[in-house]
Amino acid sequence: MRKIIHIDMDAFFASVEQRDDPSLKGLAIAVGGSPSGRGVVMTASYEARKFGVKSAMSSMTAQRLCPNLIFVRPRMEAYKLASQQIRDIFYRHTDLVEPLSLDEAYLDVTENKSGNPSAIAIAREIKASILLETGLTASAGVSFNKFLAKMASGHHKPNGLNYISPEIAQTFIDALPIHKFHGIGEKTAEKMKALGIHSGADLRNQDLKFLTRNFGKMGDYFHQISHGIDGRAVVPDRLTKSVSVEDTFAEDVDDFAILDDEIDRLASLLQQRFEKYALFGRTLTLKVKFADFQQISRSESRNQPFRSESEIAACAKLLLRKTEVNVKKARLLGIGVSNFGQDQKPKPFDGQLYIQFNDQDCLGMPTF
C-alpha cells in the first residue's frame, strides 16, 4: 500500500505578500487584478475569501464583494524562490515528488530517506519545516492514493493536517458532494446532478457502462475514484510542453509602438526562461486578448528552434500584424514557445468523515 502526501500551500501568493509586507497582515488582499476593474484575481488572502473573493474572479466582481480589497501586483520571482525552498524540504524526505504548480505537490513516502514508517509524522515534519524556514503555512493530506490525499488536504485549511485511512475511505467518498470531487469540474458536476448524481454514493451506484456512455473516457476514472481506487503513481519528472509569458495592460492598447515595446519585454523574459531550463522550441505562438475579451493566437513553426531574444521578438511582431490590433484594442499580450523535439530534456518541475488531529494527536496515531 502506497503512502502518499499531498501538500497544498495556503493562499500561497497572498501569503508571500503578507509575509514580505507586514502592513498587509490581517487585511483582505488580492494578488493580480487592479482597482480599475481590469484583470483577474490570481490568489486572494483568507481575509478576502470570507467575502467570497476567489481565484480567477474578475477584479470588478472582487471589489464589489469586498470594497476594502487591496490589490497587489504579482511578484513571480518571489513566489518561485519560496516554491524552490519548499521543494528543497520535500526532497529531504523523498525523491518521488510530483509538483503540480508552484504551491502544490504530491510526495510518495512509502520508502523515504529518513526511514520513518509514518507518513503522518513526515507530513507533520514537512509542515513544521516550511513554517520555520519560509514563514508560510501549508495544508497536508495523507492517504493511500493520490485522489484521497488530495481530498484530505482540502479539509480545514489553512494549516490543516488530515488523514483518510483505508477503513473510512469509502464512507468518506460516499458522503462527499459531487462538486467537491477533484477532477469533476463545474460543468461536469452540473451534468451529473441532472442525471441524479449528487454524492459519491450516487456516483458509486452507477455502472461503468452508464458512466462511459455519458462521460466518455473520464467515465472509467469516475467509476474508479467512486470506489476509492486510484492507481496513479507519483511521477517525479515531467516533460514541459511549452514555455510562455504574458501580461495584461493597465489600459487597452492599439498603438503598434507600445505593443512592440511590450513584445520586446516579453521576448526578453521568455528567452531567460527557456535558457534557464534548456528548452528550445521550434514553434512560437503569439496570444492576444482584445478589449471585448475575444482571444486569438497566431503561430509560426521553423526547422530550427528559437534561441535568441531578437528572433523571438521579430517573429512575434510579424505575427502581431496578422491580427486585428489595428482595428481592435488589445488588453493582453502573450508569447510562448513549444515543439521542443529533441532539444527538450526531462526536468524536475522548477465529506465530514475524516480524521483531523494536532501535533500531539499524531504521536499516538498508527504508523501509516
Stockholm file with secondary structure:
# STOCKHOLM 1.0

chainA/1-368         MRKIIHIDMDAFFASVEQRDDPSLKGLAIAVGGSPSGRGVVMTASYEARKFGVKSAMSSMTAQRLCPNLIFVRPRMEAYKLASQQIRDIFYRHTDLVEPLSLDEAYLDVTENKSGNPSAIAIAREIKASILLETGLTASAGVSFNKFLAKMASGHHKPNGLNYISPEIAQTFIDALPIHKFHGIGEKTAEKMKALGIHSGADLRNQDLKFLTRNFGKMGDYFHQISHGIDGRAVVPDRLTKSVSVEDTFAEDVDDFAILDDEIDRLASLLQQRFEKYALFGRTLTLKVKFADFQQISRSESRNQPFRSESEIAACAKLLLRKTEVNVKKARLLGIGVSNFGQDQKPKPFDGQLYIQFNDQDCLGMPTF
#=GR chainA/1-368 SS CCCEEEEEESSHHHHHHHHHCGGGTTSCEEESSCTTSCSBCSEECHHHHTTTCCTTCBHHHHHHHCTTCEEECCCHHHHHHHHHHHHHHHHTTCSCEEEEETTEEEEECSSCTTCCSCHHHHHHHHHHHHHHHHSCCEEEEEESSHHHHHHHHTTTCSSCEEECCTTTHHHHHHHSBGGGSTTCCHHHHHHHHHTTCCBHHHHHTSCHHHHHHHHTTHHHHHHHHHTTCCCCCCCCEECCCEEEEEEEEEEEECCHHHHHHHHHHHHHHHHHHHHHTTCCCSEEEEEEEETTCCEEEEEEECSSCCCSHHHHHHHHHHHHTTSSTTTSCEEEEEEEEECCGGGCCCEECCCCCSEECCHHHHHTSCCC
#=GC SS_cons         CCCEEEEEESSHHHHHHHHHCGGGTTSCEEESSCTTSCSBCSEECHHHHTTTCCTTCBHHHHHHHCTTCEEECCCHHHHHHHHHHHHHHHHTTCSCEEEEETTEEEEECSSCTTCCSCHHHHHHHHHHHHHHHHSCCEEEEEESSHHHHHHHHTTTCSSCEEECCTTTHHHHHHHSBGGGSTTCCHHHHHHHHHTTCCBHHHHHTSCHHHHHHHHTTHHHHHHHHHTTCCCCCCCCEECCCEEEEEEEEEEEECCHHHHHHHHHHHHHHHHHHHHHTTCCCSEEEEEEEETTCCEEEEEEECSSCCCSHHHHHHHHHHHHTTSSTTTSCEEEEEEEEECCGGGCCCEECCCCCSEECCHHHHHTSCCC
//
